[in-house]
Amino acid sequence: MPTIHLTSFIQAPIERVFDLSRSIDLHKKSMTDSAEEAIAGTTNGLIQLGETVTWKGKHLGKTRYHKSRITVLQTPVHFIDEMVEGDFRSFEHAHHFMKIENGTIMIDLLNYEVPYGVIGRLVDRFYLFRHLVKMMEARNLYIKQTAESERWRQFL
């Protein structure tokens, strides 16, 4: 099972970074390359424990749908979203936040399994893993730039 581990330093209070990471509106703005939009469940604002969101976006040349649920939420240090419906066999994204003297450390851990046996593993090895890393890095950079500027006010 592939795991993606990203760590980001953000010069902003932990509460701000935590809430921006749960913002449906910020996620939409950060995913312009794939034209992701929230089409069901929580479609704007901050997603909460037990809530779902269904995303529609263009990936691998095809419109795809991904429904996830917030299964753990411990403000402001941790939350987990897990796929309920979508193209993966399993998909769990854990978000961790640690307050430090001059800001926040944000840690993303994404564990997923691909379907389609050997073909799925080959697509993952040669394309999907890098695609997911690139998407997460872009989103994290957007969170960082937003949290460290006055733009955060448009989302919270």
Protein Blocks (a to p, Z undefined) as FASTA:
>chain_A
ZZddddddddddfklmmmmmmpmklmmmmmmmnopacfehjfehjddehiacdddddeeh
iacddddddfbdcdfkbccdddfbdjbfbdcddddddddfklccdddddddddehijmmm
mmmmmmmmmmmmmmmmmmmmmmmmmmmmmklmmmZZ
